[in-house]
Amino acid sequence: MTDADLGEVIVEFVRNGPYVKCSAVHAASGVEVSAIGPAAEPRAVERVAVAKLKRALSRR
């Protein structure tokens, strides 16, 4: 995944029953965040993870 503000972001999904964990890693800096949500809405969980990544990078 490439975000105009972030550059390259690696996204991984792991499903555990009714939940999915989405991890997002900023390729250039190695900063990693994750978000957990319903497995029925993986793209919504991905949006949350990317938003958390943007927030984590802005605090550096």
PDBQT receptor file of N, H, CA, C and O in Angstrom, charges set to zero:
ATOM      1  N   MET A   1       0.841  -1.176   0.000  1.00  0.00    +0.000 N 
ATOM      2  CA  MET A   1       0.000   0.000   0.000  1.00  0.00    +0.000 C 
ATOM      3  C   MET A   1       0.886   1.239   0.000  1.00  0.00    +0.000 C 
ATOM      4  O   MET A   1       1.918   1.270   0.671  1.00  0.00    +0.000 OA
ATOM      5  N   THR A   2       0.488   2.246  -0.744  1.00  0.00    +0.000 N 
ATOM      6  H   THR A   2      -0.350   2.220  -1.290  1.00  0.00    +0.000 HD
ATOM      7  CA  THR A   2       1.206   3.515  -0.759  1.00  0.00    +0.000 C 
ATOM      8  C   THR A   2       0.225   4.633  -0.449  1.00  0.00    +0.000 C 
ATOM      9  O   THR A   2      -0.811   4.759  -1.102  1.00  0.00    +0.000 OA
ATOM     10  N   ASP A   3       0.548   5.429   0.530  1.00  0.00    +0.000 N 
ATOM     11  H   ASP A   3       1.389   5.326   1.061  1.00  0.00    +0.000 HD
ATOM     12  CA  ASP A   3      -0.266   6.577   0.908  1.00  0.00    +0.000 C 
ATOM     13  C   ASP A   3       0.532   7.817   0.529  1.00  0.00    +0.000 C 
ATOM     14  O   ASP A   3       1.741   7.870   0.755  1.00  0.00    +0.000 OA
ATOM     15  N   ALA A   4      -0.128   8.801  -0.038  1.00  0.00    +0.000 N 
ATOM     16  H   ALA A   4      -1.110   8.757  -0.221  1.00  0.00    +0.000 HD
ATOM     17  CA  ALA A   4       0.572   9.997  -0.508  1.00  0.00    +0.000 C 
ATOM     18  C   ALA A   4       1.351  10.675   0.615  1.00  0.00    +0.000 C 
ATOM     19  O   ALA A   4       2.435  11.205   0.373  1.00  0.00    +0.000 OA
ATOM     20  N   ASP A   5       0.825  10.669   1.828  1.00  0.00    +0.000 N 
ATOM     21  H   ASP A   5      -0.056  10.238   2.025  1.00  0.00    +0.000 HD
ATOM     22  CA  ASP A   5       1.489  11.311   2.958  1.00  0.00    +0.000 C 
ATOM     23  C   ASP A   5       2.566  10.434   3.585  1.00  0.00    +0.000 C 
ATOM     24  O   ASP A   5       3.542  10.948   4.132  1.00  0.00    +0.000 OA
ATOM     25  N   LEU A   6       2.399   9.126   3.510  1.00  0.00    +0.000 N 
ATOM     26  H   LEU A   6       1.606   8.709   3.065  1.00  0.00    +0.000 HD
ATOM     27  CA  LEU A   6       3.264   8.214   4.242  1.00  0.00    +0.000 C 
ATOM     28  C   LEU A   6       4.352   7.565   3.409  1.00  0.00    +0.000 C 
ATOM     29  O   LEU A   6       5.416   7.244   3.939  1.00  0.00    +0.000 OA
ATOM     30  N   GLY A   7       4.124   7.367   2.154  1.00  0.00    +0.000 N 
ATOM     31  H   GLY A   7       3.260   7.628   1.723  1.00  0.00    +0.000 HD
ATOM     32  CA  GLY A   7       5.036   6.566   1.348  1.00  0.00    +0.000 C 
ATOM     33  C   GLY A   7       4.585   5.111   1.410  1.00  0.00    +0.000 C 
ATOM     34  O   GLY A   7       3.385   4.835   1.409  1.00  0.00    +0.000 OA
ATOM     35  N   GLU A   8       5.533   4.181   1.463  1.00  0.00    +0.000 N 
ATOM     36  H   GLU A   8       6.508   4.405   1.464  1.00  0.00    +0.000 HD
ATOM     37  CA  GLU A   8       5.182   2.759   1.454  1.00  0.00    +0.000 C 
ATOM     38  C   GLU A   8       4.782   2.291   2.856  1.00  0.00    +0.000 C 
ATOM     39  O   GLU A   8       5.478   2.543   3.840  1.00  0.00    +0.000 OA
ATOM     40  N   VAL A   9       3.633   1.599   2.915  1.00  0.00    +0.000 N 
ATOM     41  H   VAL A   9       3.067   1.394   2.116  1.00  0.00    +0.000 HD
ATOM     42  CA  VAL A   9       3.127   1.038   4.161  1.00  0.00    +0.000 C 
ATOM     43  C   VAL A   9       2.831  -0.438   3.924  1.00  0.00    +0.000 C 
ATOM     44  O   VAL A   9       2.152  -0.795   2.961  1.00  0.00    +0.000 OA
ATOM     45  N   ILE A  10       3.338  -1.286   4.801  1.00  0.00    +0.000 N 
ATOM     46  H   ILE A  10       3.890  -0.996   5.583  1.00  0.00    +0.000 HD
ATOM     47  CA  ILE A  10       3.080  -2.721   4.724  1.00  0.00    +0.000 C 
ATOM     48  C   ILE A  10       1.913  -3.022   5.648  1.00  0.00    +0.000 C 
ATOM     49  O   ILE A  10       1.936  -2.659   6.824  1.00  0.00    +0.000 OA
ATOM     50  N   VAL A  11       0.880  -3.694   5.109  1.00  0.00    +0.000 N 
ATOM     51  H   VAL A  11       0.861  -3.989   4.154  1.00  0.00    +0.000 HD
ATOM     52  CA  VAL A  11      -0.332  -3.991   5.875  1.00  0.00    +0.000 C 
ATOM     53  C   VAL A  11      -0.505  -5.503   5.949  1.00  0.00    +0.000 C 
ATOM     54  O   VAL A  11      -0.368  -6.203   4.946  1.00  0.00    +0.000 OA
ATOM     55  N   GLU A  12      -0.809  -6.002   7.157  1.00  0.00    +0.000 N 
ATOM     56  H   GLU A  12      -0.919  -5.433   7.972  1.00  0.00    +0.000 HD
ATOM     57  CA  GLU A  12      -1.012  -7.432   7.365  1.00  0.00    +0.000 C 
ATOM     58  C   GLU A  12      -2.305  -7.640   8.147  1.00  0.00    +0.000 C 
ATOM     59  O   GLU A  12      -2.580  -6.931   9.115  1.00  0.00    +0.000 OA
ATOM     60  N   PHE A  13      -3.096  -8.626   7.712  1.00  0.00    +0.000 N 
ATOM     61  H   PHE A  13      -2.872  -9.202   6.926  1.00  0.00    +0.000 HD
ATOM     62  CA  PHE A  13      -4.320  -8.983   8.403  1.00  0.00    +0.000 C 
ATOM     63  C   PHE A  13      -4.181 -10.376   8.997  1.00  0.00    +0.000 C 
ATOM     64  O   PHE A  13      -3.675 -11.288   8.343  1.00  0.00    +0.000 OA
ATOM     65  N   VAL A  14      -4.635 -10.540  10.249  1.00  0.00    +0.000 N 
ATOM     66  H   VAL A  14      -5.046  -9.799  10.780  1.00  0.00    +0.000 HD
ATOM     67  CA  VAL A  14      -4.676 -11.849  10.892  1.00  0.00    +0.000 C 
ATOM     68  C   VAL A  14      -6.062 -12.003  11.494  1.00  0.00    +0.000 C 
ATOM     69  O   VAL A  14      -6.486 -11.212  12.336  1.00  0.00    +0.000 OA
ATOM     70  N   ARG A  15      -6.761 -13.042  11.043  1.00  0.00    +0.000 N 
ATOM     71  H   ARG A  15      -6.417 -13.685  10.358  1.00  0.00    +0.000 HD
ATOM     72  CA  ARG A  15      -8.120 -13.266  11.536  1.00  0.00    +0.000 C 
ATOM     73  C   ARG A  15      -8.089 -14.227  12.704  1.00  0.00    +0.000 C 
ATOM     74  O   ARG A  15      -7.377 -15.231  12.681  1.00  0.00    +0.000 OA
ATOM     75  N   ASN A  16      -8.871 -13.912  13.731  1.00  0.00    +0.000 N 
ATOM     76  H   ASN A  16      -9.450 -13.097  13.750  1.00  0.00    +0.000 HD
ATOM     77  CA  ASN A  16      -9.012 -14.760  14.894  1.00  0.00    +0.000 C 
ATOM     78  C   ASN A  16     -10.498 -14.806  15.260  1.00  0.00    +0.000 C 
ATOM     79  O   ASN A  16     -10.992 -13.967  16.013  1.00  0.00    +0.000 OA
ATOM     80  N   GLY A  17     -11.190 -15.792  14.718  1.00  0.00    +0.000 N 
ATOM     81  H   GLY A  17     -10.789 -16.474  14.106  1.00  0.00    +0.000 HD
ATOM     82  CA  GLY A  17     -12.630 -15.909  14.959  1.00  0.00    +0.000 C 
ATOM     83  C   GLY A  17     -13.372 -14.741  14.343  1.00  0.00    +0.000 C 
ATOM     84  O   GLY A  17     -13.208 -14.456  13.157  1.00  0.00    +0.000 OA
ATOM     85  N   PRO A  18     -14.193 -14.059  15.140  1.00  0.00    +0.000 N 
ATOM     86  CA  PRO A  18     -14.983 -12.951  14.596  1.00  0.00    +0.000 C 
ATOM     87  C   PRO A  18     -14.216 -11.630  14.511  1.00  0.00    +0.000 C 
ATOM     88  O   PRO A  18     -14.788 -10.605  14.140  1.00  0.00    +0.000 OA
ATOM     89  N   TYR A  19     -12.937 -11.651  14.849  1.00  0.00    +0.000 N 
ATOM     90  H   TYR A  19     -12.473 -12.484  15.150  1.00  0.00    +0.000 HD
ATOM     91  CA  TYR A  19     -12.135 -10.436  14.862  1.00  0.00    +0.000 C 
ATOM     92  C   TYR A  19     -10.989 -10.526  13.865  1.00  0.00    +0.000 C 
ATOM     93  O   TYR A  19     -10.554 -11.616  13.493  1.00  0.00    +0.000 OA
ATOM     94  N   VAL A  20     -10.507  -9.363  13.440  1.00  0.00    +0.000 N 
ATOM     95  H   VAL A  20     -10.860  -8.478  13.743  1.00  0.00    +0.000 HD
ATOM     96  CA  VAL A  20      -9.331  -9.293  12.573  1.00  0.00    +0.000 C 
ATOM     97  C   VAL A  20      -8.387  -8.256  13.169  1.00  0.00    +0.000 C 
ATOM     98  O   VAL A  20      -8.803  -7.192  13.629  1.00  0.00    +0.000 OA
ATOM     99  N   LYS A  21      -7.095  -8.603  13.144  1.00  0.00    +0.000 N 
ATOM    100  H   LYS A  21      -6.757  -9.467  12.771  1.00  0.00    +0.000 HD
ATOM    101  CA  LYS A  21      -6.061  -7.668  13.591  1.00  0.00    +0.000 C 
ATOM    102  C   LYS A  21      -5.344  -7.178  12.349  1.00  0.00    +0.000 C 
ATOM    103  O   LYS A  21      -4.900  -7.974  11.522  1.00  0.00    +0.000 OA
ATOM    104  N   CYS A  22      -5.232  -5.871  12.223  1.00  0.00    +0.000 N 
ATOM    105  H   CYS A  22      -5.593  -5.225  12.895  1.00  0.00    +0.000 HD
ATOM    106  CA  CYS A  22      -4.537  -5.266  11.097  1.00  0.00    +0.000 C 
ATOM    107  C   CYS A  22      -3.306  -4.547  11.631  1.00  0.00    +0.000 C 
ATOM    108  O   CYS A  22      -3.409  -3.640  12.457  1.00  0.00    +0.000 OA
ATOM    109  N   SER A  23      -2.145  -4.964  11.148  1.00  0.00    +0.000 N 
ATOM    110  H   SER A  23      -2.061  -5.701  10.477  1.00  0.00    +0.000 HD
ATOM    111  CA  SER A  23      -0.894  -4.309  11.502  1.00  0.00    +0.000 C 
ATOM    112  C   SER A  23      -0.430  -3.484  10.316  1.00  0.00    +0.000 C 
ATOM    113  O   SER A  23      -0.484  -3.942   9.175  1.00  0.00    +0.000 OA
ATOM    114  N   ALA A  24       0.024  -2.272  10.585  1.00  0.00    +0.000 N 
ATOM    115  H   ALA A  24       0.068  -1.900  11.512  1.00  0.00    +0.000 HD
ATOM    116  CA  ALA A  24       0.531  -1.380   9.545  1.00  0.00    +0.000 C 
ATOM    117  C   ALA A  24       1.947  -0.964   9.932  1.00  0.00    +0.000 C 
ATOM    118  O   ALA A  24       2.181  -0.490  11.043  1.00  0.00    +0.000 OA
ATOM    119  N   VAL A  25       2.894  -1.146   8.999  1.00  0.00    +0.000 N 
ATOM    120  H   VAL A  25       2.703  -1.531   8.096  1.00  0.00    +0.000 HD
ATOM    121  CA  VAL A  25       4.297  -0.828   9.244  1.00  0.00    +0.000 C 
ATOM    122  C   VAL A  25       4.751   0.206   8.226  1.00  0.00    +0.000 C 
ATOM    123  O   VAL A  25       4.569   0.017   7.023  1.00  0.00    +0.000 OA
ATOM    124  N   HIS A  26       5.337   1.291   8.698  1.00  0.00    +0.000 N 
ATOM    125  H   HIS A  26       5.484   1.445   9.675  1.00  0.00    +0.000 HD
ATOM    126  CA  HIS A  26       5.909   2.302   7.823  1.00  0.00    +0.000 C 
ATOM    127  C   HIS A  26       7.262   1.773   7.363  1.00  0.00    +0.000 C 
ATOM    128  O   HIS A  26       8.166   1.584   8.178  1.00  0.00    +0.000 OA
ATOM    129  N   ALA A  27       7.405   1.534   6.071  1.00  0.00    +0.000 N 
ATOM    130  H   ALA A  27       6.671   1.688   5.409  1.00  0.00    +0.000 HD
ATOM    131  CA  ALA A  27       8.586   0.874   5.533  1.00  0.00    +0.000 C 
ATOM    132  C   ALA A  27       9.871   1.671   5.765  1.00  0.00    +0.000 C 
ATOM    133  O   ALA A  27      10.918   1.077   6.023  1.00  0.00    +0.000 OA
ATOM    134  N   ALA A  28       9.815   2.966   5.683  1.00  0.00    +0.000 N 
ATOM    135  H   ALA A  28       8.964   3.448   5.474  1.00  0.00    +0.000 HD
ATOM    136  CA  ALA A  28      11.020   3.780   5.806  1.00  0.00    +0.000 C 
ATOM    137  C   ALA A  28      11.543   3.851   7.237  1.00  0.00    +0.000 C 
ATOM    138  O   ALA A  28      12.756   3.856   7.449  1.00  0.00    +0.000 OA
ATOM    139  N   SER A  29      10.648   3.905   8.220  1.00  0.00    +0.000 N 
ATOM    140  H   SER A  29       9.663   3.901   8.048  1.00  0.00    +0.000 HD
ATOM    141  CA  SER A  29      11.088   4.091   9.602  1.00  0.00    +0.000 C 
ATOM    142  C   SER A  29      10.945   2.838  10.462  1.00  0.00    +0.000 C 
ATOM    143  O   SER A  29      11.585   2.733  11.509  1.00  0.00    +0.000 OA
ATOM    144  N   GLY A  30      10.120   1.895  10.039  1.00  0.00    +0.000 N 
ATOM    145  H   GLY A  30       9.600   1.980   9.189  1.00  0.00    +0.000 HD
ATOM    146  CA  GLY A  30       9.913   0.688  10.828  1.00  0.00    +0.000 C 
ATOM    147  C   GLY A  30       8.897   0.833  11.943  1.00  0.00    +0.000 C 
ATOM    148  O   GLY A  30       8.732  -0.086  12.744  1.00  0.00    +0.000 OA
ATOM    149  N   VAL A  31       8.215   1.959  12.013  1.00  0.00    +0.000 N 
ATOM    150  H   VAL A  31       8.349   2.706  11.362  1.00  0.00    +0.000 HD
ATOM    151  CA  VAL A  31       7.187   2.168  13.036  1.00  0.00    +0.000 C 
ATOM    152  C   VAL A  31       6.012   1.258  12.728  1.00  0.00    +0.000 C 
ATOM    153  O   VAL A  31       5.552   1.195  11.588  1.00  0.00    +0.000 OA
ATOM    154  N   GLU A  32       5.519   0.546  13.750  1.00  0.00    +0.000 N 
ATOM    155  H   GLU A  32       5.892   0.597  14.676  1.00  0.00    +0.000 HD
ATOM    156  CA  GLU A  32       4.415  -0.400  13.566  1.00  0.00    +0.000 C 
ATOM    157  C   GLU A  32       3.291  -0.095  14.546  1.00  0.00    +0.000 C 
ATOM    158  O   GLU A  32       3.532   0.184  15.720  1.00  0.00    +0.000 OA
ATOM    159  N   VAL A  33       2.061  -0.152  14.049  1.00  0.00    +0.000 N 
ATOM    160  H   VAL A  33       1.865  -0.379  13.095  1.00  0.00    +0.000 HD
ATOM    161  CA  VAL A  33       0.874  -0.017  14.882  1.00  0.00    +0.000 C 
ATOM    162  C   VAL A  33      -0.103  -1.116  14.477  1.00  0.00    +0.000 C 
ATOM    163  O   VAL A  33       0.050  -1.736  13.425  1.00  0.00    +0.000 OA
ATOM    164  N   SER A  34      -1.103  -1.351  15.317  1.00  0.00    +0.000 N 
ATOM    165  H   SER A  34      -1.227  -0.848  16.172  1.00  0.00    +0.000 HD
ATOM    166  CA  SER A  34      -2.112  -2.339  14.965  1.00  0.00    +0.000 C 
ATOM    167  C   SER A  34      -3.471  -1.884  15.470  1.00  0.00    +0.000 C 
ATOM    168  O   SER A  34      -3.582  -1.056  16.374  1.00  0.00    +0.000 OA
ATOM    169  N   ALA A  35      -4.498  -2.451  14.855  1.00  0.00    +0.000 N 
ATOM    170  H   ALA A  35      -4.408  -3.124  14.121  1.00  0.00    +0.000 HD
ATOM    171  CA  ALA A  35      -5.881  -2.174  15.235  1.00  0.00    +0.000 C 
ATOM    172  C   ALA A  35      -6.655  -3.488  15.149  1.00  0.00    +0.000 C 
ATOM    173  O   ALA A  35      -6.359  -4.340  14.312  1.00  0.00    +0.000 OA
ATOM    174  N   ILE A  36      -7.636  -3.638  16.015  1.00  0.00    +0.000 N 
ATOM    175  H   ILE A  36      -7.876  -2.946  16.695  1.00  0.00    +0.000 HD
ATOM    176  CA  ILE A  36      -8.458  -4.842  16.041  1.00  0.00    +0.000 C 
ATOM    177  C   ILE A  36      -9.911  -4.433  15.869  1.00  0.00    +0.000 C 
ATOM    178  O   ILE A  36     -10.362  -3.443  16.446  1.00  0.00    +0.000 OA
ATOM    179  N   GLY A  37     -10.642  -5.206  15.068  1.00  0.00    +0.000 N 
ATOM    180  H   GLY A  37     -10.276  -6.010  14.599  1.00  0.00    +0.000 HD
ATOM    181  CA  GLY A  37     -12.047  -4.907  14.833  1.00  0.00    +0.000 C 
ATOM    182  C   GLY A  37     -12.759  -6.122  14.269  1.00  0.00    +0.000 C 
ATOM    183  O   GLY A  37     -12.186  -7.210  14.212  1.00  0.00    +0.000 OA
ATOM    184  N   PRO A  38     -14.002  -5.945  13.853  1.00  0.00    +0.000 N 
ATOM    185  CA  PRO A  38     -14.792  -7.065  13.341  1.00  0.00    +0.000 C 
ATOM    186  C   PRO A  38     -14.244  -7.595  12.014  1.00  0.00    +0.000 C 
ATOM    187  O   PRO A  38     -13.846  -6.823  11.142  1.00  0.00    +0.000 OA
ATOM    188  N   ALA A  39     -14.230  -8.912  11.876  1.00  0.00    +0.000 N 
ATOM    189  H   ALA A  39     -14.554  -9.540  12.584  1.00  0.00    +0.000 HD
ATOM    190  CA  ALA A  39     -13.723  -9.545  10.660  1.00  0.00    +0.000 C 
ATOM    191  C   ALA A  39     -14.582  -9.219   9.446  1.00  0.00    +0.000 C 
ATOM    192  O   ALA A  39     -14.119  -9.337   8.312  1.00  0.00    +0.000 OA
ATOM    193  N   ALA A  40     -15.815  -8.814   9.667  1.00  0.00    +0.000 N 
ATOM    194  H   ALA A  40     -16.191  -8.717  10.588  1.00  0.00    +0.000 HD
ATOM    195  CA  ALA A  40     -16.706  -8.469   8.565  1.00  0.00    +0.000 C 
ATOM    196  C   ALA A  40     -16.327  -7.145   7.915  1.00  0.00    +0.000 C 
ATOM    197  O   ALA A  40     -16.774  -6.859   6.804  1.00  0.00    +0.000 OA
ATOM    198  N   GLU A  41     -15.514  -6.331   8.583  1.00  0.00    +0.000 N 
ATOM    199  H   GLU A  41     -15.152  -6.563   9.485  1.00  0.00    +0.000 HD
ATOM    200  CA  GLU A  41     -15.141  -5.003   8.076  1.00  0.00    +0.000 C 
ATOM    201  C   GLU A  41     -13.620  -4.809   8.069  1.00  0.00    +0.000 C 
ATOM    202  O   GLU A  41     -13.122  -3.915   8.752  1.00  0.00    +0.000 OA
ATOM    203  N   PRO A  42     -12.879  -5.614   7.323  1.00  0.00    +0.000 N 
ATOM    204  CA  PRO A  42     -11.412  -5.485   7.365  1.00  0.00    +0.000 C 
ATOM    205  C   PRO A  42     -10.889  -4.159   6.824  1.00  0.00    +0.000 C 
ATOM    206  O   PRO A  42      -9.865  -3.673   7.304  1.00  0.00    +0.000 OA
ATOM    207  N   ARG A  43     -11.553  -3.563   5.848  1.00  0.00    +0.000 N 
ATOM    208  H   ARG A  43     -12.385  -3.958   5.459  1.00  0.00    +0.000 HD
ATOM    209  CA  ARG A  43     -11.075  -2.286   5.295  1.00  0.00    +0.000 C 
ATOM    210  C   ARG A  43     -11.255  -1.155   6.296  1.00  0.00    +0.000 C 
ATOM    211  O   ARG A  43     -10.448  -0.225   6.333  1.00  0.00    +0.000 OA
ATOM    212  N   ALA A  44     -12.306  -1.226   7.109  1.00  0.00    +0.000 N 
ATOM    213  H   ALA A  44     -12.961  -1.981   7.079  1.00  0.00    +0.000 HD
ATOM    214  CA  ALA A  44     -12.494  -0.212   8.148  1.00  0.00    +0.000 C 
ATOM    215  C   ALA A  44     -11.394  -0.326   9.198  1.00  0.00    +0.000 C 
ATOM    216  O   ALA A  44     -10.887   0.685   9.685  1.00  0.00    +0.000 OA
ATOM    217  N   VAL A  45     -11.027  -1.555   9.545  1.00  0.00    +0.000 N 
ATOM    218  H   VAL A  45     -11.439  -2.376   9.150  1.00  0.00    +0.000 HD
ATOM    219  CA  VAL A  45      -9.946  -1.766  10.504  1.00  0.00    +0.000 C 
ATOM    220  C   VAL A  45      -8.626  -1.276   9.906  1.00  0.00    +0.000 C 
ATOM    221  O   VAL A  45      -7.793  -0.718  10.621  1.00  0.00    +0.000 OA
ATOM    222  N   GLU A  46      -8.432  -1.479   8.605  1.00  0.00    +0.000 N 
ATOM    223  H   GLU A  46      -9.108  -1.932   8.024  1.00  0.00    +0.000 HD
ATOM    224  CA  GLU A  46      -7.224  -0.984   7.936  1.00  0.00    +0.000 C 
ATOM    225  C   GLU A  46      -7.158   0.537   7.982  1.00  0.00    +0.000 C 
ATOM    226  O   GLU A  46      -6.088   1.101   8.212  1.00  0.00    +0.000 OA
ATOM    227  N   ARG A  47      -8.281   1.207   7.767  1.00  0.00    +0.000 N 
ATOM    228  H   ARG A  47      -9.150   0.749   7.580  1.00  0.00    +0.000 HD
ATOM    229  CA  ARG A  47      -8.298   2.676   7.828  1.00  0.00    +0.000 C 
ATOM    230  C   ARG A  47      -7.910   3.161   9.224  1.00  0.00    +0.000 C 
ATOM    231  O   ARG A  47      -7.185   4.146   9.361  1.00  0.00    +0.000 OA
ATOM    232  N   VAL A  48      -8.392   2.471  10.257  1.00  0.00    +0.000 N 
ATOM    233  H   VAL A  48      -8.981   1.671  10.145  1.00  0.00    +0.000 HD
ATOM    234  CA  VAL A  48      -8.039   2.836  11.635  1.00  0.00    +0.000 C 
ATOM    235  C   VAL A  48      -6.540   2.642  11.860  1.00  0.00    +0.000 C 
ATOM    236  O   VAL A  48      -5.887   3.500  12.455  1.00  0.00    +0.000 OA
ATOM    237  N   ALA A  49      -5.993   1.522  11.388  1.00  0.00    +0.000 N 
ATOM    238  H   ALA A  49      -6.523   0.826  10.904  1.00  0.00    +0.000 HD
ATOM    239  CA  ALA A  49      -4.564   1.249  11.568  1.00  0.00    +0.000 C 
ATOM    240  C   ALA A  49      -3.702   2.297  10.861  1.00  0.00    +0.000 C 
ATOM    241  O   ALA A  49      -2.705   2.757  11.418  1.00  0.00    +0.000 OA
ATOM    242  N   VAL A  50      -4.079   2.672   9.649  1.00  0.00    +0.000 N 
ATOM    243  H   VAL A  50      -4.889   2.298   9.197  1.00  0.00    +0.000 HD
ATOM    244  CA  VAL A  50      -3.306   3.687   8.910  1.00  0.00    +0.000 C 
ATOM    245  C   VAL A  50      -3.421   5.046   9.600  1.00  0.00    +0.000 C 
ATOM    246  O   VAL A  50      -2.447   5.798   9.645  1.00  0.00    +0.000 OA
ATOM    247  N   ALA A  51      -4.590   5.366  10.133  1.00  0.00    +0.000 N 
ATOM    248  H   ALA A  51      -5.381   4.755  10.097  1.00  0.00    +0.000 HD
ATOM    249  CA  ALA A  51      -4.750   6.626  10.860  1.00  0.00    +0.000 C 
ATOM    250  C   ALA A  51      -3.879   6.626  12.122  1.00  0.00    +0.000 C 
ATOM    251  O   ALA A  51      -3.270   7.641  12.459  1.00  0.00    +0.000 OA
ATOM    252  N   LYS A  52      -3.821   5.480  12.821  1.00  0.00    +0.000 N 
ATOM    253  H   LYS A  52      -4.316   4.655  12.548  1.00  0.00    +0.000 HD
ATOM    254  CA  LYS A  52      -2.952   5.368  13.993  1.00  0.00    +0.000 C 
ATOM    255  C   LYS A  52      -1.484   5.517  13.595  1.00  0.00    +0.000 C 
ATOM    256  O   LYS A  52      -0.699   6.123  14.325  1.00  0.00    +0.000 OA
ATOM    257  N   LEU A  53      -1.116   4.970  12.446  1.00  0.00    +0.000 N 
ATOM    258  H   LEU A  53      -1.753   4.478  11.853  1.00  0.00    +0.000 HD
ATOM    259  CA  LEU A  53       0.260   5.077  11.973  1.00  0.00    +0.000 C 
ATOM    260  C   LEU A  53       0.608   6.531  11.679  1.00  0.00    +0.000 C 
ATOM    261  O   LEU A  53       1.684   6.995  12.056  1.00  0.00    +0.000 OA
ATOM    262  N   LYS A  54      -0.282   7.252  11.013  1.00  0.00    +0.000 N 
ATOM    263  H   LYS A  54      -1.156   6.875  10.707  1.00  0.00    +0.000 HD
ATOM    264  CA  LYS A  54      -0.053   8.674  10.744  1.00  0.00    +0.000 C 
ATOM    265  C   LYS A  54       0.142   9.442  12.048  1.00  0.00    +0.000 C 
ATOM    266  O   LYS A  54       1.038  10.279  12.151  1.00  0.00    +0.000 OA
ATOM    267  N   ARG A  55      -0.696   9.157  13.040  1.00  0.00    +0.000 N 
ATOM    268  H   ARG A  55      -1.424   8.477  12.956  1.00  0.00    +0.000 HD
ATOM    269  CA  ARG A  55      -0.607   9.839  14.329  1.00  0.00    +0.000 C 
ATOM    270  C   ARG A  55       0.719   9.489  15.020  1.00  0.00    +0.000 C 
ATOM    271  O   ARG A  55       1.367  10.367  15.589  1.00  0.00    +0.000 OA
ATOM    272  N   ALA A  56       1.120   8.224  14.975  1.00  0.00    +0.000 N 
ATOM    273  H   ALA A  56       0.593   7.510  14.513  1.00  0.00    +0.000 HD
ATOM    274  CA  ALA A  56       2.380   7.801  15.608  1.00  0.00    +0.000 C 
ATOM    275  C   ALA A  56       3.574   8.467  14.937  1.00  0.00    +0.000 C 
ATOM    276  O   ALA A  56       4.524   8.862  15.614  1.00  0.00    +0.000 OA
ATOM    277  N   LEU A  57       3.537   8.596  13.619  1.00  0.00    +0.000 N 
ATOM    278  H   LEU A  57       2.766   8.275  13.069  1.00  0.00    +0.000 HD
ATOM    279  CA  LEU A  57       4.645   9.231  12.906  1.00  0.00    +0.000 C 
ATOM    280  C   LEU A  57       4.698  10.747  13.158  1.00  0.00    +0.000 C 
ATOM    281  O   LEU A  57       5.776  11.341  13.175  1.00  0.00    +0.000 OA
ATOM    282  N   SER A  58       3.552  11.351  13.349  1.00  0.00    +0.000 N 
ATOM    283  H   SER A  58       2.676  10.868  13.336  1.00  0.00    +0.000 HD
ATOM    284  CA  SER A  58       3.537  12.801  13.594  1.00  0.00    +0.000 C 
ATOM    285  C   SER A  58       4.098  13.145  14.968  1.00  0.00    +0.000 C 
ATOM    286  O   SER A  58       4.539  14.273  15.190  1.00  0.00    +0.000 OA
ATOM    287  N   ARG A  59       4.086  12.193  15.886  1.00  0.00    +0.000 N 
ATOM    288  H   ARG A  59       3.728  11.277  15.706  1.00  0.00    +0.000 HD
ATOM    289  CA  ARG A  59       4.595  12.426  17.239  1.00  0.00    +0.000 C 
ATOM    290  C   ARG A  59       6.102  12.211  17.340  1.00  0.00    +0.000 C 
ATOM    291  O   ARG A  59       6.703  12.524  18.368  1.00  0.00    +0.000 OA
ATOM    292  N   ARG A  60       6.710  11.688  16.297  1.00  0.00    +0.000 N 
ATOM    293  H   ARG A  60       6.223  11.434  15.462  1.00  0.00    +0.000 HD
ATOM    294  CA  ARG A  60       8.152  11.414  16.332  1.00  0.00    +0.000 C 
ATOM    295  C   ARG A  60       8.947  12.644  16.110  1.00  0.00    +0.000 C 
ATOM    296  O   ARG A  60      10.176  12.593  16.108  1.00  0.00    +0.000 OA
TER     297      ARG A  60
